[in-house]
Amino acid sequence: MTHTHINDIVTERGVVRLRPMASRDLDRIIELEVTLFDASAWSYGAFAQELATHGRWYIVAEHDVKDVAGGDTVVGYAGLWFDGDVAQIMTIGVDPAAQGLHIGAALLDALIDRARHLGAHAVLLEVAVTNDRAIELYTRRGFHTITTRKRYYQPGNIDAYVMQRPLTDHTSHPGPVGREAITMEDPQ
Ligand SMILES: CC(C)(COP(=O)(O)OP(=O)(O)OC[C@H]1O[C@@H](n2cnc3c(N)ncnc32)[C@H](O)[C@@H]1OP(=O)(O)O)[C@@H](O)C(=O)NCCC(=O)NCCS
């Protein structure tokens, strides 16, 4: 079992802790997934498979106290796949009730840090060309578009940008999120 460091972030609604995703989180993750991605939502089985697959790293953002967000304590999640060369962001999502608090940025920063730690040369992701908010987040975190995949997302035939962030730099990412390292178990 190895260890990693994931941040606590201080939001205007309290402390949010990033920790590895566990099977017990999946009911809540699916609830968020359906809310955020509708017809494109991954199933419970798909997430369970991801958690069990080598080279994957999934995390959740959890409030330290119940009711801070008016409901469940898990308010965000994200996942990474490292194939030995580059890292691919598999998913990232934040409860609509908790968006705009820099939780998405903190999840993304954690994935980028993990990819760098694993020795990835770059981080890749796909994003719908219509998803302005996510594109803004990725651009501010150093991603740029390298190609477009036509009719990538169904339903709707929506094109996707493939965005890449090189990891040739060894400096910390920029960003507005306060960072406090904590030590915790790695789920893989
Ligand atoms: C994309 C998503 C994960 C961002 O999460 P979030 O916690 O709301 O984002 P943050 O609060 O960290 O904001 C990050 C950046 O997004 C941008 N942003 C935030 N709110 C925005 C808005 N209303 N409009 C445009 N850009 C916005 C800003 O650049 C912000 O950075 P800054 O405030 O530091 O300048 C979230 O909106 C989400 O879950 N969307 C639905 C699922 C999804 O589309 N996932 C991505 C699939 S590729």
The ligand as an SDF file (V2000), in Angstrom:
LIG
                    3D

 48 50  0  0  0  0  0  0  0  0999 V2000
  -16.7490   21.6520  -14.7610 C   0  0  0  0  0  0  0  0  0  0  0  0
  -16.9780   21.5190  -13.2590 C   0  0  0  0  0  0  0  0  0  0  0  0
  -16.3520   20.2170  -12.7830 C   0  0  0  0  0  0  0  0  0  0  0  0
  -16.2980   22.7000  -12.5610 C   0  0  0  0  0  0  0  0  0  0  0  0
  -16.4540   22.5200  -11.1600 O   0  0  0  0  0  0  0  0  0  0  0  0
  -16.6080   23.7810  -10.1710 P   0  0  0  0  0  0  0  0  0  0  0  0
  -16.3070   23.2840   -8.8090 O   0  0  0  0  0  0  0  0  0  0  0  0
  -17.9000   24.4460  -10.3890 O   0  0  0  0  0  0  0  0  0  0  0  0
  -15.4740   24.7440  -10.7270 O   0  0  0  0  0  0  0  0  0  0  0  0
  -14.6040   25.7580   -9.8960 P   0  0  0  0  0  0  0  0  0  0  0  0
  -15.4180   26.4250   -8.8410 O   0  0  0  0  0  0  0  0  0  0  0  0
  -13.3710   25.0390   -9.4750 O   0  0  0  0  0  0  0  0  0  0  0  0
  -14.2540   26.8040  -10.9970 O   0  0  0  0  0  0  0  0  0  0  0  0
  -13.1660   26.5430  -11.8020 C   0  0  0  0  0  0  0  0  0  0  0  0
  -13.1170   27.5620  -12.9280 C   0  0  0  0  0  0  0  0  0  0  0  0
  -14.2480   27.3720  -13.7720 O   0  0  0  0  0  0  0  0  0  0  0  0
  -14.5840   28.6190  -14.3340 C   0  0  0  0  0  0  0  0  0  0  0  0
  -15.9560   28.9230  -13.9680 N   0  0  0  0  0  0  0  0  0  0  0  0
  -16.5480   28.8050  -12.7720 C   0  0  0  0  0  0  0  0  0  0  0  0
  -17.8160   29.1790  -12.8500 N   0  0  0  0  0  0  0  0  0  0  0  0
  -18.0290   29.5520  -14.1250 C   0  0  0  0  0  0  0  0  0  0  0  0
  -19.1510   30.0040  -14.8400 C   0  0  0  0  0  0  0  0  0  0  0  0
  -20.3470   30.1800  -14.2400 N   0  0  0  0  0  0  0  0  0  0  0  0
  -19.0200   30.2500  -16.1710 N   0  0  0  0  0  0  0  0  0  0  0  0
  -17.8350   30.0780  -16.7760 C   0  0  0  0  0  0  0  0  0  0  0  0
  -16.7380   29.6280  -16.1520 N   0  0  0  0  0  0  0  0  0  0  0  0
  -16.8410   29.3810  -14.8360 C   0  0  0  0  0  0  0  0  0  0  0  0
  -13.6360   29.6020  -13.8110 C   0  0  0  0  0  0  0  0  0  0  0  0
  -12.5280   29.6620  -14.6820 O   0  0  0  0  0  0  0  0  0  0  0  0
  -13.1900   29.0010  -12.5110 C   0  0  0  0  0  0  0  0  0  0  0  0
  -11.9520   29.4510  -12.1600 O   0  0  0  0  0  0  0  0  0  0  0  0
  -11.7640   30.7220  -11.1700 P   0  0  0  0  0  0  0  0  0  0  0  0
  -13.0830   30.9730  -10.4820 O   0  0  0  0  0  0  0  0  0  0  0  0
  -10.7250   30.2570  -10.2590 O   0  0  0  0  0  0  0  0  0  0  0  0
  -11.3520   31.8180  -12.0620 O   0  0  0  0  0  0  0  0  0  0  0  0
  -18.4980   21.5830  -12.9070 C   0  0  0  0  0  0  0  0  0  0  0  0
  -19.0340   22.7380  -13.4860 O   0  0  0  0  0  0  0  0  0  0  0  0
  -19.2800   20.3600  -13.3480 C   0  0  0  0  0  0  0  0  0  0  0  0
  -19.3650   19.3750  -12.6200 O   0  0  0  0  0  0  0  0  0  0  0  0
  -19.8910   20.4160  -14.5410 N   0  0  0  0  0  0  0  0  0  0  0  0
  -20.7570   19.3340  -15.0200 C   0  0  0  0  0  0  0  0  0  0  0  0
  -19.9530   18.0970  -15.3490 C   0  0  0  0  0  0  0  0  0  0  0  0
  -18.9220   18.3810  -16.4160 C   0  0  0  0  0  0  0  0  0  0  0  0
  -19.2020   19.0610  -17.4030 O   0  0  0  0  0  0  0  0  0  0  0  0
  -17.7140   17.8520  -16.2260 N   0  0  0  0  0  0  0  0  0  0  0  0
  -16.6070   18.0240  -17.1620 C   0  0  0  0  0  0  0  0  0  0  0  0
  -16.7260   16.9940  -18.2390 C   0  0  0  0  0  0  0  0  0  0  0  0
  -15.3660   17.1610  -19.4060 S   0  0  0  0  0  0  0  0  0  0  0  0
  1  2  1  0
  2  3  1  0
  2  4  1  0
  2 36  1  0
  4  5  1  0
  5  6  1  0
  6  7  2  0
  6  8  1  0
  6  9  1  0
  9 10  1  0
 10 11  2  0
 10 12  1  0
 10 13  1  0
 13 14  1  0
 14 15  1  0
 15 16  1  0
 15 30  1  0
 16 17  1  0
 17 18  1  0
 17 28  1  0
 18 19  1  0
 18 27  1  0
 19 20  2  0
 20 21  1  0
 21 22  1  0
 21 27  2  0
 22 23  1  0
 22 24  2  0
 24 25  1  0
 25 26  2  0
 26 27  1  0
 28 29  1  0
 28 30  1  0
 30 31  1  0
 31 32  1  0
 32 33  2  0
 32 34  1  0
 32 35  1  0
 36 37  1  0
 36 38  1  0
 38 39  2  0
 38 40  1  0
 40 41  1  0
 41 42  1  0
 42 43  1  0
 43 44  2  0
 43 45  1  0
 45 46  1  0
 46 47  1  0
 47 48  1  0
M  END
$$$$
